[in-house]
């Protein structure tokens, strides 16, 4: 894996062979934790929730996930 590339699986806390239902459940749980409306540190929460959302968008889409895994 490229050193500059973020590990999207690590961001969502799932293994690389995780099924979409596990990815979705992890995404929902993390968003409940890091949603800016639920935290005092709004800036950190916003950045974390954006990072989680970006990882989810790639890993939940089979084509985008396949491309990510190849690179």
Predicted model as a PDB file, atoms N, CA, C, CB and O in Angstrom, pLDDT in the B-factor column:
MODEL        1                                                                  
ATOM      1  N   UNK A   1       0.851  -1.182   0.000  1.00 46.00           N  
ATOM      2  CA  UNK A   1       0.000   0.000   0.000  1.00 46.00           C  
ATOM      3  C   UNK A   1       0.889   1.234   0.000  1.00 46.00           C  
ATOM      4  CB  UNK A   1      -0.964   0.004   1.225  1.00 46.00           C  
ATOM      5  O   UNK A   1       1.924   1.272   0.666  1.00 46.00           O  
ATOM      6  N   UNK A   2       0.484   2.210  -0.732  1.00 46.00           N  
ATOM      7  CA  UNK A   2       1.208   3.473  -0.826  1.00 46.00           C  
ATOM      8  C   UNK A   2       1.251   4.130   0.551  1.00 46.00           C  
ATOM      9  CB  UNK A   2       0.545   4.418  -1.869  1.00 46.00           C  
ATOM     10  O   UNK A   2       0.232   4.204   1.237  1.00 46.00           O  
ATOM     11  N   UNK A   3       2.430   4.607   0.957  1.00 47.00           N  
ATOM     12  CA  UNK A   3       2.579   5.205   2.285  1.00 47.00           C  
ATOM     13  C   UNK A   3       1.757   6.473   2.460  1.00 47.00           C  
ATOM     14  CB  UNK A   3       4.029   5.510   2.547  1.00 47.00           C  
ATOM     15  O   UNK A   3       1.330   6.778   3.573  1.00 47.00           O  
ATOM     16  N   UNK A   4       1.524   7.225   1.373  1.00 50.00           N  
ATOM     17  CA  UNK A   4       0.763   8.467   1.450  1.00 50.00           C  
ATOM     18  C   UNK A   4      -0.741   8.224   1.427  1.00 50.00           C  
ATOM     19  CB  UNK A   4       1.150   9.380   0.310  1.00 50.00           C  
ATOM     20  O   UNK A   4      -1.517   9.133   1.723  1.00 50.00           O  
ATOM     21  N   UNK A   5      -1.150   7.039   1.087  1.00 66.00           N  
ATOM     22  CA  UNK A   5      -2.560   6.700   0.953  1.00 66.00           C  
ATOM     23  C   UNK A   5      -3.155   6.348   2.322  1.00 66.00           C  
ATOM     24  CB  UNK A   5      -2.742   5.526  -0.035  1.00 66.00           C  
ATOM     25  O   UNK A   5      -2.567   5.586   3.090  1.00 66.00           O  
ATOM     26  N   UNK A   6      -4.302   6.903   2.604  1.00 82.00           N  
ATOM     27  CA  UNK A   6      -4.978   6.585   3.856  1.00 82.00           C  
ATOM     28  C   UNK A   6      -5.534   5.175   3.783  1.00 82.00           C  
ATOM     29  CB  UNK A   6      -6.102   7.601   4.154  1.00 82.00           C  
ATOM     30  O   UNK A   6      -5.995   4.739   2.728  1.00 82.00           O  
ATOM     31  N   UNK A   7      -5.494   4.465   4.893  1.00 94.00           N  
ATOM     32  CA  UNK A   7      -6.072   3.132   4.952  1.00 94.00           C  
ATOM     33  C   UNK A   7      -7.546   3.280   5.323  1.00 94.00           C  
ATOM     34  CB  UNK A   7      -5.310   2.220   5.981  1.00 94.00           C  
ATOM     35  O   UNK A   7      -7.892   3.488   6.486  1.00 94.00           O  
ATOM     36  N   UNK A   8      -8.397   3.171   4.318  1.00 96.00           N  
ATOM     37  CA  UNK A   8      -9.824   3.385   4.529  1.00 96.00           C  
ATOM     38  C   UNK A   8     -10.427   2.319   5.442  1.00 96.00           C  
ATOM     39  CB  UNK A   8     -10.555   3.398   3.194  1.00 96.00           C  
ATOM     40  O   UNK A   8     -11.366   2.592   6.190  1.00 96.00           O  
ATOM     41  N   UNK A   9      -9.891   1.122   5.376  1.00 97.00           N  
ATOM     42  CA  UNK A   9     -10.379   0.055   6.260  1.00 97.00           C  
ATOM     43  C   UNK A   9     -10.069   0.382   7.712  1.00 97.00           C  
ATOM     44  CB  UNK A   9      -9.753  -1.302   5.877  1.00 97.00           C  
ATOM     45  O   UNK A   9     -10.882   0.134   8.603  1.00 97.00           O  
ATOM     46  N   UNK A  10      -8.892   0.938   7.940  1.00 96.00           N  
ATOM     47  CA  UNK A  10      -8.509   1.318   9.294  1.00 96.00           C  
ATOM     48  C   UNK A  10      -9.379   2.474   9.803  1.00 96.00           C  
ATOM     49  CB  UNK A  10      -7.022   1.710   9.336  1.00 96.00           C  
ATOM     50  O   UNK A  10      -9.766   2.501  10.972  1.00 96.00           O  
ATOM     51  N   UNK A  11      -9.676   3.412   8.926  1.00 96.00           N  
ATOM     52  CA  UNK A  11     -10.527   4.547   9.309  1.00 96.00           C  
ATOM     53  C   UNK A  11     -11.877   4.059   9.807  1.00 96.00           C  
ATOM     54  CB  UNK A  11     -10.719   5.510   8.122  1.00 96.00           C  
ATOM     55  O   UNK A  11     -12.401   4.564  10.799  1.00 96.00           O  
ATOM     56  N   UNK A  12     -12.440   3.066   9.109  1.00 97.00           N  
ATOM     57  CA  UNK A  12     -13.741   2.536   9.508  1.00 97.00           C  
ATOM     58  C   UNK A  12     -13.639   1.412  10.539  1.00 97.00           C  
ATOM     59  CB  UNK A  12     -14.478   2.039   8.294  1.00 97.00           C  
ATOM     60  O   UNK A  12     -14.655   0.955  11.064  1.00 97.00           O  
ATOM     61  N   UNK A  13     -12.430   0.972  10.824  1.00 96.00           N  
ATOM     62  CA  UNK A  13     -12.240  -0.060  11.837  1.00 96.00           C  
ATOM     63  C   UNK A  13     -12.730  -1.430  11.410  1.00 96.00           C  
ATOM     64  CB  UNK A  13     -12.933   0.336  13.089  1.00 96.00           C  
ATOM     65  O   UNK A  13     -13.241  -2.197  12.226  1.00 96.00           O  
ATOM     66  N   UNK A  14     -12.573  -1.737  10.128  1.00 97.00           N  
ATOM     67  CA  UNK A  14     -13.001  -3.045   9.614  1.00 97.00           C  
ATOM     68  C   UNK A  14     -11.820  -3.717   8.913  1.00 97.00           C  
ATOM     69  CB  UNK A  14     -14.216  -2.898   8.635  1.00 97.00           C  
ATOM     70  O   UNK A  14     -10.835  -3.062   8.572  1.00 97.00           O  
ATOM     71  N   UNK A  15     -11.930  -5.020   8.704  1.00 96.00           N  
ATOM     72  CA  UNK A  15     -10.893  -5.734   7.971  1.00 96.00           C  
ATOM     73  C   UNK A  15     -11.145  -5.596   6.476  1.00 96.00           C  
ATOM     74  CB  UNK A  15     -10.849  -7.225   8.383  1.00 96.00           C  
ATOM     75  O   UNK A  15     -12.249  -5.251   6.053  1.00 96.00           O  
ATOM     76  N   UNK A  16     -10.121  -5.864   5.683  1.00 93.00           N  
ATOM     77  CA  UNK A  16     -10.239  -5.641   4.236  1.00 93.00           C  
ATOM     78  C   UNK A  16     -11.184  -6.606   3.529  1.00 93.00           C  
ATOM     79  CB  UNK A  16      -8.891  -5.741   3.606  1.00 93.00           C  
ATOM     80  O   UNK A  16     -11.531  -6.382   2.370  1.00 93.00           O  
ATOM     81  N   UNK A  17     -11.600  -7.660   4.194  1.00 94.00           N  
ATOM     82  CA  UNK A  17     -12.557  -8.586   3.595  1.00 94.00           C  
ATOM     83  C   UNK A  17     -13.976  -8.392   4.146  1.00 94.00           C  
ATOM     84  CB  UNK A  17     -12.104 -10.019   3.831  1.00 94.00           C  
ATOM     85  O   UNK A  17     -14.844  -9.240   3.940  1.00 94.00           O  
ATOM     86  N   UNK A  18     -14.203  -7.288   4.838  1.00 95.00           N  
ATOM     87  CA  UNK A  18     -15.502  -7.027   5.455  1.00 95.00           C  
ATOM     88  C   UNK A  18     -16.606  -6.890   4.403  1.00 95.00           C  
ATOM     89  CB  UNK A  18     -15.434  -5.759   6.309  1.00 95.00           C  
ATOM     90  O   UNK A  18     -16.403  -6.302   3.341  1.00 95.00           O  
ATOM     91  N   UNK A  19     -17.749  -7.434   4.715  1.00 96.00           N  
ATOM     92  CA  UNK A  19     -18.906  -7.321   3.830  1.00 96.00           C  
ATOM     93  C   UNK A  19     -19.526  -5.937   3.978  1.00 96.00           C  
ATOM     94  CB  UNK A  19     -19.951  -8.423   4.140  1.00 96.00           C  
ATOM     95  O   UNK A  19     -19.278  -5.226   4.951  1.00 96.00           O  
ATOM     96  N   UNK A  20     -20.333  -5.576   2.997  1.00 96.00           N  
ATOM     97  CA  UNK A  20     -20.919  -4.229   2.984  1.00 96.00           C  
ATOM     98  C   UNK A  20     -21.785  -3.957   4.214  1.00 96.00           C  
ATOM     99  CB  UNK A  20     -21.751  -4.038   1.725  1.00 96.00           C  
ATOM    100  O   UNK A  20     -21.849  -2.818   4.676  1.00 96.00           O  
ATOM    101  N   UNK A  21     -22.444  -4.968   4.745  1.00 97.00           N  
ATOM    102  CA  UNK A  21     -23.283  -4.765   5.928  1.00 97.00           C  
ATOM    103  C   UNK A  21     -22.423  -4.389   7.141  1.00 97.00           C  
ATOM    104  CB  UNK A  21     -24.109  -6.038   6.229  1.00 97.00           C  
ATOM    105  O   UNK A  21     -22.852  -3.598   7.981  1.00 97.00           O  
ATOM    106  N   UNK A  22     -21.234  -4.943   7.232  1.00 98.00           N  
ATOM    107  CA  UNK A  22     -20.315  -4.615   8.328  1.00 98.00           C  
ATOM    108  C   UNK A  22     -19.770  -3.200   8.150  1.00 98.00           C  
ATOM    109  CB  UNK A  22     -19.150  -5.637   8.393  1.00 98.00           C  
ATOM    110  O   UNK A  22     -19.655  -2.444   9.114  1.00 98.00           O  
ATOM    111  N   UNK A  23     -19.440  -2.854   6.916  1.00 98.00           N  
ATOM    112  CA  UNK A  23     -18.942  -1.510   6.614  1.00 98.00           C  
ATOM    113  C   UNK A  23     -20.003  -0.468   6.958  1.00 98.00           C  
ATOM    114  CB  UNK A  23     -18.538  -1.396   5.122  1.00 98.00           C  
ATOM    115  O   UNK A  23     -19.699   0.567   7.552  1.00 98.00           O  
ATOM    116  N   UNK A  24     -21.244  -0.750   6.583  1.00 98.00           N  
ATOM    117  CA  UNK A  24     -22.341   0.181   6.864  1.00 98.00           C  
ATOM    118  C   UNK A  24     -22.568   0.325   8.369  1.00 98.00           C  
ATOM    119  CB  UNK A  24     -23.634  -0.292   6.178  1.00 98.00           C  
ATOM    120  O   UNK A  24     -22.780   1.434   8.859  1.00 98.00           O  
ATOM    121  N   UNK A  25     -22.527  -0.779   9.099  1.00 98.00           N  
ATOM    122  CA  UNK A  25     -22.734  -0.730  10.545  1.00 98.00           C  
ATOM    123  C   UNK A  25     -21.612   0.052  11.230  1.00 98.00           C  
ATOM    124  CB  UNK A  25     -22.819  -2.153  11.122  1.00 98.00           C  
ATOM    125  O   UNK A  25     -21.865   0.838  12.143  1.00 98.00           O  
ATOM    126  N   UNK A  26     -20.389  -0.163  10.790  1.00 98.00           N  
ATOM    127  CA  UNK A  26     -19.255   0.561  11.356  1.00 98.00           C  
ATOM    128  C   UNK A  26     -19.383   2.053  11.077  1.00 98.00           C  
ATOM    129  CB  UNK A  26     -17.932   0.023  10.789  1.00 98.00           C  
ATOM    130  O   UNK A  26     -19.144   2.881  11.956  1.00 98.00           O  
ATOM    131  N   UNK A  27     -19.761   2.389   9.843  1.00 98.00           N  
ATOM    132  CA  UNK A  27     -19.951   3.794   9.462  1.00 98.00           C  
ATOM    133  C   UNK A  27     -20.995   4.461  10.362  1.00 98.00           C  
ATOM    134  CB  UNK A  27     -20.380   3.900   7.978  1.00 98.00           C  
ATOM    135  O   UNK A  27     -20.762   5.551  10.884  1.00 98.00           O  
ATOM    136  N   UNK A  28     -22.123   3.817  10.539  1.00 97.00           N  
ATOM    137  CA  UNK A  28     -23.192   4.395  11.366  1.00 97.00           C  
ATOM    138  C   UNK A  28     -22.736   4.581  12.812  1.00 97.00           C  
ATOM    139  CB  UNK A  28     -24.442   3.502  11.323  1.00 97.00           C  
ATOM    140  O   UNK A  28     -23.012   5.609  13.430  1.00 97.00           O  
ATOM    141  N   UNK A  29     -22.037   3.578  13.347  1.00 97.00           N  
ATOM    142  CA  UNK A  29     -21.570   3.665  14.733  1.00 97.00           C  
ATOM    143  C   UNK A  29     -20.559   4.794  14.903  1.00 97.00           C  
ATOM    144  CB  UNK A  29     -20.948   2.333  15.174  1.00 97.00           C  
ATOM    145  O   UNK A  29     -20.626   5.553  15.870  1.00 97.00           O  
ATOM    146  N   UNK A  30     -19.626   4.903  13.965  1.00 97.00           N  
ATOM    147  CA  UNK A  30     -18.615   5.964  14.048  1.00 97.00           C  
ATOM    148  C   UNK A  30     -19.231   7.346  13.885  1.00 97.00           C  
ATOM    149  CB  UNK A  30     -17.540   5.753  12.990  1.00 97.00           C  
ATOM    150  O   UNK A  30     -18.812   8.295  14.549  1.00 97.00           O  
ATOM    151  N   UNK A  31     -20.210   7.466  13.016  1.00 96.00           N  
ATOM    152  CA  UNK A  31     -20.864   8.767  12.831  1.00 96.00           C  
ATOM    153  C   UNK A  31     -21.643   9.177  14.073  1.00 96.00           C  
ATOM    154  CB  UNK A  31     -21.802   8.727  11.620  1.00 96.00           C  
ATOM    155  O   UNK A  31     -21.749  10.365  14.379  1.00 96.00           O  
ATOM    156  N   UNK A  32     -22.185   8.204  14.786  1.00 95.00           N  
ATOM    157  CA  UNK A  32     -22.863   8.525  16.049  1.00 95.00           C  
ATOM    158  C   UNK A  32     -21.859   9.059  17.075  1.00 95.00           C  
ATOM    159  CB  UNK A  32     -23.591   7.273  16.611  1.00 95.00           C  
ATOM    160  O   UNK A  32     -22.194   9.921  17.887  1.00 95.00           O  
ATOM    161  N   UNK A  33     -20.649   8.554  17.034  1.00 94.00           N  
ATOM    162  CA  UNK A  33     -19.612   8.981  17.976  1.00 94.00           C  
ATOM    163  C   UNK A  33     -19.029  10.339  17.582  1.00 94.00           C  
ATOM    164  CB  UNK A  33     -18.495   7.932  18.048  1.00 94.00           C  
ATOM    165  O   UNK A  33     -18.867  11.215  18.432  1.00 94.00           O  
ATOM    166  N   UNK A  34     -18.712  10.515  16.292  1.00 94.00           N  
ATOM    167  CA  UNK A  34     -17.962  11.685  15.848  1.00 94.00           C  
ATOM    168  C   UNK A  34     -18.798  12.790  15.202  1.00 94.00           C  
ATOM    169  CB  UNK A  34     -16.930  11.254  14.892  1.00 94.00           C  
ATOM    170  O   UNK A  34     -18.238  13.755  14.681  1.00 94.00           O  
ATOM    171  N   UNK A  35     -20.095  12.670  15.225  1.00 92.00           N  
ATOM    172  CA  UNK A  35     -20.921  13.720  14.621  1.00 92.00           C  
ATOM    173  C   UNK A  35     -20.673  15.039  15.354  1.00 92.00           C  
ATOM    174  CB  UNK A  35     -22.437  13.337  14.669  1.00 92.00           C  
ATOM    175  O   UNK A  35     -20.684  15.073  16.585  1.00 92.00           O  
ATOM    176  N   UNK A  36     -20.450  16.119  14.614  1.00 89.00           N  
ATOM    177  CA  UNK A  36     -20.131  17.415  15.239  1.00 89.00           C  
ATOM    178  C   UNK A  36     -21.176  17.905  16.250  1.00 89.00           C  
ATOM    179  CB  UNK A  36     -19.969  18.455  14.168  1.00 89.00           C  
ATOM    180  O   UNK A  36     -20.823  18.601  17.202  1.00 89.00           O  
ATOM    181  N   UNK A  37     -22.423  17.565  16.065  1.00 90.00           N  
ATOM    182  CA  UNK A  37     -23.464  18.004  17.004  1.00 90.00           C  
ATOM    183  C   UNK A  37     -23.386  17.273  18.338  1.00 90.00           C  
ATOM    184  CB  UNK A  37     -24.839  17.796  16.391  1.00 90.00           C  
ATOM    185  O   UNK A  37     -24.031  17.687  19.302  1.00 90.00           O  
ATOM    186  N   UNK A  38     -22.615  16.202  18.413  1.00 90.00           N  
ATOM    187  CA  UNK A  38     -22.519  15.404  19.630  1.00 90.00           C  
ATOM    188  C   UNK A  38     -21.225  15.641  20.409  1.00 90.00           C  
ATOM    189  CB  UNK A  38     -22.633  13.949  19.286  1.00 90.00           C  
ATOM    190  O   UNK A  38     -21.014  15.032  21.457  1.00 90.00           O  
ATOM    191  N   UNK A  39     -20.361  16.519  19.906  1.00 88.00           N  
ATOM    192  CA  UNK A  39     -19.056  16.716  20.531  1.00 88.00           C  
ATOM    193  C   UNK A  39     -18.769  18.180  20.800  1.00 88.00           C  
ATOM    194  CB  UNK A  39     -17.969  16.137  19.660  1.00 88.00           C  
ATOM    195  O   UNK A  39     -19.269  19.071  20.112  1.00 88.00           O  
ATOM    196  N   UNK A  40     -17.952  18.407  21.817  1.00 89.00           N  
ATOM    197  CA  UNK A  40     -17.559  19.780  22.158  1.00 89.00           C  
ATOM    198  C   UNK A  40     -16.520  20.316  21.184  1.00 89.00           C  
ATOM    199  CB  UNK A  40     -17.012  19.841  23.587  1.00 89.00           C  
ATOM    200  O   UNK A  40     -16.538  21.496  20.837  1.00 89.00           O  
ATOM    201  N   UNK A  41     -15.611  19.443  20.743  1.00 92.00           N  
ATOM    202  CA  UNK A  41     -14.568  19.849  19.793  1.00 92.00           C  
ATOM    203  C   UNK A  41     -15.134  19.727  18.375  1.00 92.00           C  
ATOM    204  CB  UNK A  41     -13.266  18.971  19.960  1.00 92.00           C  
ATOM    205  O   UNK A  41     -14.944  18.715  17.699  1.00 92.00           O  
ATOM    206  N   UNK A  42     -15.821  20.765  17.949  1.00 92.00           N  
ATOM    207  CA  UNK A  42     -16.535  20.756  16.666  1.00 92.00           C  
ATOM    208  C   UNK A  42     -15.599  20.569  15.477  1.00 92.00           C  
ATOM    209  CB  UNK A  42     -17.312  22.046  16.498  1.00 92.00           C  
ATOM    210  O   UNK A  42     -15.912  19.815  14.555  1.00 92.00           O  
ATOM    211  N   UNK A  43     -14.461  21.245  15.491  1.00 94.00           N  
ATOM    212  CA  UNK A  43     -13.543  21.165  14.355  1.00 94.00           C  
ATOM    213  C   UNK A  43     -12.998  19.743  14.183  1.00 94.00           C  
ATOM    214  CB  UNK A  43     -12.384  22.158  14.539  1.00 94.00           C  
ATOM    215  O   UNK A  43     -12.988  19.214  13.072  1.00 94.00           O  
ATOM    216  N   UNK A  44     -12.549  19.127  15.275  1.00 95.00           N  
ATOM    217  CA  UNK A  44     -12.042  17.758  15.212  1.00 95.00           C  
ATOM    218  C   UNK A  44     -13.148  16.807  14.754  1.00 95.00           C  
ATOM    219  CB  UNK A  44     -11.488  17.318  16.588  1.00 95.00           C  
ATOM    220  O   UNK A  44     -12.920  15.951  13.898  1.00 95.00           O  
ATOM    221  N   UNK A  45     -14.327  16.956  15.316  1.00 95.00           N  
ATOM    222  CA  UNK A  45     -15.450  16.091  14.968  1.00 95.00           C  
ATOM    223  C   UNK A  45     -15.833  16.232  13.502  1.00 95.00           C  
ATOM    224  CB  UNK A  45     -16.649  16.405  15.847  1.00 95.00           C  
ATOM    225  O   UNK A  45     -16.127  15.242  12.831  1.00 95.00           O  
ATOM    226  N   UNK A  46     -15.828  17.457  13.014  1.00 95.00           N  
ATOM    227  CA  UNK A  46     -16.159  17.692  11.610  1.00 95.00           C  
ATOM    228  C   UNK A  46     -15.138  17.025  10.695  1.00 95.00           C  
ATOM    229  CB  UNK A  46     -16.228  19.198  11.318  1.00 95.00           C  
ATOM    230  O   UNK A  46     -15.509  16.346   9.738  1.00 95.00           O  
ATOM    231  N   UNK A  47     -13.853  17.217  10.985  1.00 95.00           N  
ATOM    232  CA  UNK A  47     -12.803  16.601  10.177  1.00 95.00           C  
ATOM    233  C   UNK A  47     -12.874  15.080  10.223  1.00 95.00           C  
ATOM    234  CB  UNK A  47     -11.436  17.068  10.649  1.00 95.00           C  
ATOM    235  O   UNK A  47     -12.711  14.416   9.199  1.00 95.00           O  
ATOM    236  N   UNK A  48     -13.116  14.535  11.400  1.00 96.00           N  
ATOM    237  CA  UNK A  48     -13.216  13.083  11.562  1.00 96.00           C  
ATOM    238  C   UNK A  48     -14.434  12.535  10.818  1.00 96.00           C  
ATOM    239  CB  UNK A  48     -13.295  12.713  13.054  1.00 96.00           C  
ATOM    240  O   UNK A  48     -14.343  11.492  10.172  1.00 96.00           O  
ATOM    241  N   UNK A  49     -15.565  13.224  10.902  1.00 96.00           N  
ATOM    242  CA  UNK A  49     -16.772  12.745  10.224  1.00 96.00           C  
ATOM    243  C   UNK A  49     -16.628  12.832   8.706  1.00 96.00           C  
ATOM    244  CB  UNK A  49     -17.993  13.549  10.680  1.00 96.00           C  
ATOM    245  O   UNK A  49     -17.172  11.992   7.989  1.00 96.00           O  
ATOM    246  N   UNK A  50     -15.907  13.829   8.211  1.00 96.00           N  
ATOM    247  CA  UNK A  50     -15.644  13.930   6.770  1.00 96.00           C  
ATOM    248  C   UNK A  50     -14.756  12.763   6.328  1.00 96.00           C  
ATOM    249  CB  UNK A  50     -14.969  15.296   6.422  1.00 96.00           C  
ATOM    250  O   UNK A  50     -15.008  12.143   5.294  1.00 96.00           O  
ATOM    251  N   UNK A  51     -13.735  12.472   7.102  1.00 96.00           N  
ATOM    252  CA  UNK A  51     -12.830  11.366   6.793  1.00 96.00           C  
ATOM    253  C   UNK A  51     -13.592  10.030   6.776  1.00 96.00           C  
ATOM    254  CB  UNK A  51     -11.675  11.315   7.821  1.00 96.00           C  
ATOM    255  O   UNK A  51     -13.382   9.203   5.889  1.00 96.00           O  
ATOM    256  N   UNK A  52     -14.460   9.832   7.744  1.00 97.00           N  
ATOM    257  CA  UNK A  52     -15.264   8.608   7.828  1.00 97.00           C  
ATOM    258  C   UNK A  52     -16.208   8.517   6.633  1.00 97.00           C  
ATOM    259  CB  UNK A  52     -16.067   8.569   9.151  1.00 97.00           C  
ATOM    260  O   UNK A  52     -16.355   7.450   6.037  1.00 97.00           O  
ATOM    261  N   UNK A  53     -16.839   9.619   6.286  1.00 97.00           N  
ATOM    262  CA  UNK A  53     -17.767   9.634   5.146  1.00 97.00           C  
ATOM    263  C   UNK A  53     -17.063   9.328   3.834  1.00 97.00           C  
ATOM    264  CB  UNK A  53     -18.461  10.986   5.049  1.00 97.00           C  
ATOM    265  O   UNK A  53     -17.587   8.585   3.003  1.00 97.00           O  
ATOM    266  N   UNK A  54     -15.879   9.897   3.643  1.00 96.00           N  
ATOM    267  CA  UNK A  54     -15.125   9.648   2.416  1.00 96.00           C  
ATOM    268  C   UNK A  54     -14.723   8.174   2.315  1.00 96.00           C  
ATOM    269  CB  UNK A  54     -13.875  10.547   2.363  1.00 96.00           C  
ATOM    270  O   UNK A  54     -14.811   7.574   1.243  1.00 96.00           O  
ATOM    271  N   UNK A  55     -14.286   7.602   3.421  1.00 97.00           N  
ATOM    272  CA  UNK A  55     -13.921   6.176   3.431  1.00 97.00           C  
ATOM    273  C   UNK A  55     -15.146   5.317   3.118  1.00 97.00           C  
ATOM    274  CB  UNK A  55     -13.315   5.772   4.805  1.00 97.00           C  
ATOM    275  O   UNK A  55     -15.060   4.360   2.349  1.00 97.00           O  
ATOM    276  N   UNK A  56     -16.270   5.659   3.710  1.00 98.00           N  
ATOM    277  CA  UNK A  56     -17.502   4.904   3.493  1.00 98.00           C  
ATOM    278  C   UNK A  56     -17.937   4.961   2.030  1.00 98.00           C  
ATOM    279  CB  UNK A  56     -18.618   5.438   4.393  1.00 98.00           C  
ATOM    280  O   UNK A  56     -18.317   3.940   1.458  1.00 98.00           O  
ATOM    281  N   UNK A  57     -17.886   6.134   1.428  1.00 98.00           N  
ATOM    282  CA  UNK A  57     -18.312   6.297   0.032  1.00 98.00           C  
ATOM    283  C   UNK A  57     -17.512   5.407  -0.912  1.00 98.00           C  
ATOM    284  CB  UNK A  57     -18.173   7.754  -0.395  1.00 98.00           C  
ATOM    285  O   UNK A  57     -18.054   4.900  -1.894  1.00 98.00           O  
ATOM    286  N   UNK A  58     -16.245   5.218  -0.628  1.00 97.00           N  
ATOM    287  CA  UNK A  58     -15.406   4.374  -1.475  1.00 97.00           C  
ATOM    288  C   UNK A  58     -15.641   2.894  -1.174  1.00 97.00           C  
ATOM    289  CB  UNK A  58     -13.923   4.725  -1.280  1.00 97.00           C  
ATOM    290  O   UNK A  58     -15.801   2.097  -2.099  1.00 97.00           O  
ATOM    291  N   UNK A  59     -15.664   2.522   0.087  1.00 97.00           N  
ATOM    292  CA  UNK A  59     -15.741   1.104   0.429  1.00 97.00           C  
ATOM    293  C   UNK A  59     -17.128   0.499   0.240  1.00 97.00           C  
ATOM    294  CB  UNK A  59     -15.312   0.910   1.844  1.00 97.00           C  
ATOM    295  O   UNK A  59     -17.246  -0.717   0.091  1.00 97.00           O  
ATOM    296  N   UNK A  60     -18.166   1.303   0.243  1.00 97.00           N  
ATOM    297  CA  UNK A  60     -19.517   0.760   0.079  1.00 97.00           C  
ATOM    298  C   UNK A  60     -19.852   0.520  -1.386  1.00 97.00           C  
ATOM    299  CB  UNK A  60     -20.544   1.702   0.695  1.00 97.00           C  
ATOM    300  O   UNK A  60     -20.716  -0.299  -1.697  1.00 97.00           O  
ATOM    301  N   UNK A  61     -19.182   1.223  -2.284  1.00 97.00           N  
ATOM    302  CA  UNK A  61     -19.410   1.064  -3.727  1.00 97.00           C  
ATOM    303  C   UNK A  61     -18.469  -0.030  -4.246  1.00 97.00           C  
ATOM    304  CB  UNK A  61     -19.177   2.427  -4.499  1.00 97.00           C  
ATOM    305  O   UNK A  61     -17.251   0.118  -4.152  1.00 97.00           O  
ATOM    306  N   UNK A  62     -19.013  -1.124  -4.791  1.00 96.00           N  
ATOM    307  CA  UNK A  62     -18.165  -2.248  -5.226  1.00 96.00           C  
ATOM    308  C   UNK A  62     -17.094  -1.864  -6.251  1.00 96.00           C  
ATOM    309  CB  UNK A  62     -19.032  -3.329  -5.810  1.00 96.00           C  
ATOM    310  O   UNK A  62     -15.966  -2.349  -6.164  1.00 96.00           O  
ATOM    311  N   UNK A  63     -17.420  -1.017  -7.206  1.00 96.00           N  
ATOM    312  CA  UNK A  63     -16.442  -0.619  -8.223  1.00 96.00           C  
ATOM    313  C   UNK A  63     -15.335   0.251  -7.626  1.00 96.00           C  
ATOM    314  CB  UNK A  63     -17.139   0.134  -9.363  1.00 96.00           C  
ATOM    315  O   UNK A  63     -14.154   0.041  -7.903  1.00 96.00           O  
ATOM    316  N   UNK A  64     -15.725   1.227  -6.805  1.00 96.00           N  
ATOM    317  CA  UNK A  64     -14.731   2.100  -6.178  1.00 96.00           C  
ATOM    318  C   UNK A  64     -13.842   1.300  -5.216  1.00 96.00           C  
ATOM    319  CB  UNK A  64     -15.429   3.261  -5.427  1.00 96.00           C  
ATOM    320  O   UNK A  64     -12.641   1.551  -5.118  1.00 96.00           O  
ATOM    321  N   UNK A  65     -14.438   0.345  -4.515  1.00 96.00           N  
ATOM    322  CA  UNK A  65     -13.686  -0.482  -3.577  1.00 96.00           C  
ATOM    323  C   UNK A  65     -12.672  -1.356  -4.335  1.00 96.00           C  
ATOM    324  CB  UNK A  65     -14.650  -1.367  -2.741  1.00 96.00           C  
ATOM    325  O   UNK A  65     -11.528  -1.497  -3.902  1.00 96.00           O  
ATOM    326  N   UNK A  66     -13.084  -1.925  -5.439  1.00 95.00           N  
ATOM    327  CA  UNK A  66     -12.198  -2.759  -6.237  1.00 95.00           C  
ATOM    328  C   UNK A  66     -11.008  -1.931  -6.730  1.00 95.00           C  
ATOM    329  CB  UNK A  66     -12.964  -3.380  -7.430  1.00 95.00           C  
ATOM    330  O   UNK A  66      -9.864  -2.381  -6.666  1.00 95.00           O  
ATOM    331  N   UNK A  67     -11.281  -0.730  -7.217  1.00 95.00           N  
ATOM    332  CA  UNK A  67     -10.218   0.163  -7.672  1.00 95.00           C  
ATOM    333  C   UNK A  67      -9.280   0.547  -6.526  1.00 95.00           C  
ATOM    334  CB  UNK A  67     -10.819   1.422  -8.301  1.00 95.00           C  
ATOM    335  O   UNK A  67      -8.064   0.607  -6.706  1.00 95.00           O  
ATOM    336  N   UNK A  68      -9.843   0.803  -5.363  1.00 94.00           N  
ATOM    337  CA  UNK A  68      -9.045   1.156  -4.192  1.00 94.00           C  
ATOM    338  C   UNK A  68      -8.136  -0.022  -3.795  1.00 94.00           C  
ATOM    339  CB  UNK A  68      -9.968   1.558  -3.006  1.00 94.00           C  
ATOM    340  O   UNK A  68      -6.961   0.176  -3.484  1.00 94.00           O  
ATOM    341  N   UNK A  69      -8.677  -1.228  -3.807  1.00 92.00           N  
ATOM    342  CA  UNK A  69      -7.913  -2.399  -3.412  1.00 92.00           C  
ATOM    343  C   UNK A  69      -6.781  -2.706  -4.384  1.00 92.00           C  
ATOM    344  CB  UNK A  69      -8.827  -3.592  -3.299  1.00 92.00           C  
ATOM    345  O   UNK A  69      -5.747  -3.238  -3.981  1.00 92.00           O  
ATOM    346  N   UNK A  70      -6.963  -2.380  -5.643  1.00 90.00           N  
ATOM    347  CA  UNK A  70      -5.936  -2.642  -6.652  1.00 90.00           C  
ATOM    348  C   UNK A  70      -4.748  -1.704  -6.487  1.00 90.00           C  
ATOM    349  CB  UNK A  70      -6.521  -2.500  -8.058  1.00 90.00           C  
ATOM    350  O   UNK A  70      -3.601  -2.114  -6.665  1.00 90.00           O  
ATOM    351  N   UNK A  71      -5.013  -0.468  -6.152  1.00 80.00           N  
ATOM    352  CA  UNK A  71      -3.941   0.542  -6.061  1.00 80.00           C  
ATOM    353  C   UNK A  71      -3.077   0.337  -4.880  1.00 80.00           C  
ATOM    354  CB  UNK A  71      -4.505   1.919  -6.010  1.00 80.00           C  
ATOM    355  O   UNK A  71      -2.135   1.100  -4.664  1.00 80.00           O  
TER     356      UNK A  71                                                      
ENDMDL                                                                          
END                                                                             
